[in-house]
Amino acid sequence: MSIPLEHNYIGLTETSPMERSSDMLSSSTSSTLSTEDEKSSALNLMETELRLGLPGSESPERKPGPGVSLFGKDLEDRNNGYSLSPLKNPVSGAKRGFSDAIDGSSGKWVFSLGNGSEVDLFSPGGGNGGKPLGGLEGKHNTQNSCPSATPNMKEAASVPQSLKPVQEKKPQVPAAKAQVVGWPPIRSFRKNTMTSNLAKNSDAEGKTGFGCLYVKVSMDGAPYLRKVDLKIYNNYKEISSALEKMFSCFTIGQCSSHGLRGRDGLNESRLKDLLHGSEYVLTYEDKDGDWMLVGDVPWEMFTDSCRRLRIMKGSEAIGLGLSYYNIHSE
Amino acid sequence: MDPMRKKDCHDSGESVRVASTFPDEVLERVLALVKSHKDRSSVSLVCKDWYDAERWSRTHVFIGNCYSVSPEIVVRRFPNVRSVTLKGKPRFSDFNLVPPNWGADIRCWLVVFGAKYRCLEELRLKRMTVSDESLEFLALSFPNFKALSLLSCDGFSTDGLAAIASHCKNLTELNIQENDIYDKSGSWLSCFPENFTSLEVLNFAYLHNDVNFEALERLVSRCKSLNVLKVNKNITLEQLQRLLICAPQLAELGTGSFLHELTDRQYSELKRSFNNCNNLNVLSGLSEVAAIYLPALYPACTNLTFLNLSDAALQSEELAKLLVHCPRLQRLWVLDTVEDKGLEAIGSNCPLLEELRVFPSDPFEEGIVHGVTESGFIAVSYGCRRLHYVLYFCRQMTNAAVATIVQNCPDFTHFRLCIMNPCQPDYLSNEPMDEAFCAVVKTCTKLRRLAVSGLLTDLTFEYIGKYAKNLETLSVAFAGSSDWGMQCVLGGCPKLRKLEIRDCPFGNAALLSGFEKYESMRSLWMSDCKVTMNGCRFLAKEMPRLNVEVMKEDGNDDSQADKVYVYRSVAGPRRDAPPFVLTL
């Protein structure tokens, strides 16, 4: 069967339409683009779209082999393949993205940066255009600093070749990390208690009582996580400099590319510079399992509700309404 | 022989008196003992007299879909109802597949009940939208109100709970199960008046804010009939111990956090308090558990029939040690942190087990994931031959394993298997999981509820249609190859009542193949399948007694029907549908 593969599906080599739409997405702080934006981005990107189905409703239905096209939806109905679907109502957008992604694919595409909240804009549900897009931008800037995003892009890059053969065989979907709205079918109260359980349980061993509040801190690209005791800090400034000291070893590589080598000792301003350069953003997961920007709420409220911290690549935080200046307003 | 009937004049103006061999009073007395809804339904169909007797004697009404009937119709038919159970949104709303403000608001029901059911005592709601105003209205309008149970509801805050606590003088049950509640503060608990003593059931396990512990302690002390107490995780072990002293009669206990450091003395006091709880049948909570304190529980576990550890991230050894003390366990819920070894311990220690639910501790794979595999499930099946209800989240499964499992446990009535990666085949043979579900439906003839997962072709659905003759509920996601699959199910399962499908390649032909069947079902849900608006319109036109609703999402092509919800109704189309719900 002939599938009009329009070269690479997410337009990796076509940066201009990507950037255009990424600009649109990053400038949008609400969760839904206006219809005009959607339509115009769709028009811009039609050329670069991967079509896994024949366009036009008159097209004959694909005759799927066993288990092959489990989601043979007409993709022409969608605004784009998957990565650029506009930030619609996250409920729909995310789900749509997964189905599109999984369609005739190895399913390894997309969004493996996990987080606790399904409906969160940045739950890698694929419909959140910001997420994979951010990944793309990340790819442009730094190739190796984001291990979880990189595999996506590597798979993506190789997809065009693998796509045709995949059509004919059963899709193997090993460990697809794609997150879809409502899948696995766990009720949200259970997710919240689980995530806090995991955090608290690991905190529980070895220390007790109310005296300290250890939370995990992860940084995108770092090979291991750290733990900090939120109780020993009094404000955002303190924790920010502590974190920067802790993770300085992982940022050296970035520093050099920003020409900051030569300054002896990292100090707060270096991380700030990195952060101002939109290199990293400090986010945290709250009691409800949502990922929030650090700095919005009073310090006490933050320590009360923070379950874990994540130093996220700024490019992936597009759409968190991000302005890093928020954090430094304390 | 024509039965001579004497008819009471319930209807105004009419008075038909016939000599009777079976007076209505007797009939009503007898019918009062008939509790099951299905039986009552059958009774009402016998003849007009029985219909009347049944409707007058019915005190509890169960409405599985709040839009299938209107409140006016209900109160007109059943004038003496004192207990109402209502379910609202489609089940997939639990997984965020239904946009907010969809409906199922209790308000219009309460208004009608306020007028006609002055004696209302119990209200049990599932997946309904309930506002604080509605709760206040409830608290003020029904002087005999006794029991409120809210499960998976949304739209209210702790202010509504405060209204209930303040005004319901005869309250026996306040059961706030897992809801999307705006948890403002814990002060609602302090609203129970100091002379209030009738509480029997109190469940606030999933509320986040601190309640005033002293108020709680006093409440528990003075409510001598309290037999269900489920506290939230803010209650410490020390506080729990004090509560247990006040209420050793508890049959169901949900603990708070099982974590904080105890001195030796505190620990032995705790153990002694548990020792005094001789009536405990149900235990839950144990969030944030420090395993070293678990032995304090052991004395209370002898009579446990239901142990809910789905909030407790236990390891396999900890679970094994605990289970040794729970010989009578019939229902067990765990997290997959116990892994296969923990499941083996279940197989070894719980011969009476009938229900097992294994929940994923890390469903989105944010950490290093082990979880459970097919071997754990097999181990349970060898040890727990009475198993008939299973909910199992795993990341790998094989056809052979499932075949073994159902061979060991052929009495499954509820088989819900969730292989968490969509479309995953048998990981050893790389085949689809069709044969697994074939084994299930062939062997488990009593199967009433089935949830399938993994890589599945139409063959699975052929088997289901052919063998699952008692199937009532089927949940399908990311499965099937063509319309034929769904057609098999609709053509084959005579008792099917609820069918919920997402992300499957079933289109209009499948949808329309069942159009006569839908009137015998409660509902059909299809989301992200291949159904179009035209197909839905056709269905709506052919079957006027069905409500065919389509939920539209912005920006998508108008011809696709993204989410379709079809249900039978005697109330006609919804009058409160939000703009994104189109009734065709």
Contacts between the chains, C-beta under 8 A, distances in Angstrom:
chain1	res1	chain2	res2	distance
A	32	B	554	6.5
A	35	B	554	7.1
A	35	B	555	6.4
A	38	B	555	5.1
A	57	B	559	6.8
A	64	B	481	5.2
A	64	B	482	6.6
A	64	B	505	6.8
A	65	B	481	7.8
A	66	B	432	6.6
A	66	B	457	4.3
A	66	B	458	8.0
A	66	B	459	7.9
A	66	B	481	5.9
A	67	B	423	7.0
A	67	B	425	7.7
A	67	B	432	5.5
A	67	B	455	5.2
A	67	B	456	7.4
A	67	B	457	5.3
A	67	B	481	6.4
A	68	B	481	7.7
A	69	B	481	8.0
A	69	B	505	6.6
A	70	B	423	6.0
A	70	B	478	5.9
A	70	B	479	7.1
A	70	B	480	7.2
A	70	B	481	7.4
A	70	B	503	7.5
A	70	B	504	7.1
A	70	B	505	5.9
A	71	B	478	7.7
A	71	B	503	6.1
A	71	B	505	6.6
A	71	B	528	7.6
A	72	B	505	5.2
A	72	B	530	6.9
A	73	B	528	7.4
A	73	B	530	6.3
A	73	B	560	7.5
A	74	B	557	7.8
A	74	B	560	7.7
A	77	B	556	6.4
A	77	B	557	3.7
A	77	B	559	7.6
A	77	B	560	5.7
A	78	B	556	7.5
A	78	B	557	7.9
A	79	B	555	6.8
A	86	B	555	6.3
A	88	B	553	6.4
A	88	B	554	5.7
A	88	B	555	5.5
A	89	B	99	6.5
A	89	B	553	6.2
A	89	B	554	6.5
A	91	B	96	5.6
A	91	B	97	6.9
A	91	B	99	5.8
A	91	B	553	7.9
A	92	B	99	8.0
A	92	B	553	3.9
A	92	B	554	7.8
A	92	B	556	7.4
A	92	B	562	6.8
A	95	B	97	7.5
A	95	B	503	7.6
A	95	B	527	7.9
A	95	B	528	6.2
A	96	B	528	7.4
A	96	B	556	7.7
A	98	B	503	7.9
A	99	B	503	5.6
A	99	B	528	5.7
A	102	B	422	6.7
A	102	B	423	6.9
A	102	B	478	7.6
A	107	B	421	8.0
A	107	B	422	7.7
A	107	B	423	7.0
A	114	B	364	4.2
A	114	B	365	5.9
A	114	B	366	4.1
A	115	B	364	7.3
A	115	B	366	7.4
A	116	B	364	7.1
A	116	B	366	7.5
A	118	B	95	7.8
A	118	B	96	5.7
A	119	B	96	5.3
A	170	B	425	7.1
A	170	B	430	7.7
A	170	B	432	7.5
A	170	B	455	7.1
A	171	B	423	6.3
A	171	B	455	7.9
A	172	B	425	7.0
A	172	B	430	7.1
A	173	B	421	6.0
A	173	B	422	6.7
A	173	B	423	4.7
A	173	B	424	5.7
A	173	B	455	7.4
A	174	B	421	7.4
A	174	B	424	7.4
A	175	B	365	8.0
A	175	B	421	6.3
A	176	B	421	5.2
A	176	B	422	6.8
A	176	B	423	8.0
A	177	B	365	6.2
A	179	B	364	5.9
A	180	B	422	7.4
A	180	B	503	7.9
A	181	B	95	7.4
A	181	B	96	5.5
A	181	B	97	6.6
A	182	B	92	6.5
A	182	B	95	3.2
A	182	B	96	5.3
A	182	B	97	4.7
A	182	B	502	7.3
A	183	B	95	7.2
A	183	B	422	6.6
A	183	B	477	6.9
A	184	B	360	6.5
A	184	B	363	4.9
A	184	B	393	6.3
A	184	B	418	5.7
A	184	B	420	4.7
A	185	B	94	7.5
A	185	B	95	5.0
A	185	B	418	6.5
A	185	B	475	7.9
A	185	B	477	7.5
A	186	B	95	7.5
A	186	B	359	7.1
A	186	B	360	6.8
A	186	B	363	5.4
A	186	B	393	7.8
A	187	B	94	4.8
A	187	B	95	7.2
A	187	B	152	7.2
A	187	B	178	6.4
A	188	B	94	7.9
A	188	B	96	7.2
A	188	B	180	7.4
A	189	B	178	3.9
A	189	B	179	7.8
A	189	B	206	5.5
A	190	B	178	7.6
A	190	B	310	7.1
A	190	B	359	6.4
A	191	B	363	6.9
A	193	B	206	7.7
A	193	B	287	6.3
A	193	B	311	5.2
A	194	B	313	7.9
A	194	B	335	7.3
A	194	B	359	7.7
A	194	B	360	7.8
A	194	B	361	5.5
A	194	B	362	7.2
A	194	B	363	7.5
A	195	B	366	8.0
A	196	B	288	7.9
A	197	B	287	6.2
A	197	B	288	6.5
A	197	B	311	6.6
A	197	B	312	7.6
A	197	B	313	4.8
A	197	B	335	7.8
A	197	B	361	7.2
A	198	B	313	6.5
A	198	B	361	6.5
A	198	B	362	6.7
A	198	B	367	6.8
A	200	B	259	7.5
A	200	B	288	4.6
A	201	B	288	6.6
A	201	B	289	7.7
A	201	B	313	4.7
A	204	B	259	5.7
A	204	B	288	6.3
A	204	B	290	5.6
A	208	B	259	7.6
A	208	B	260	6.7
A	208	B	261	3.9
A	208	B	290	7.6
A	209	B	260	6.3
A	209	B	261	5.2
A	210	B	260	7.8
A	287	B	208	6.6
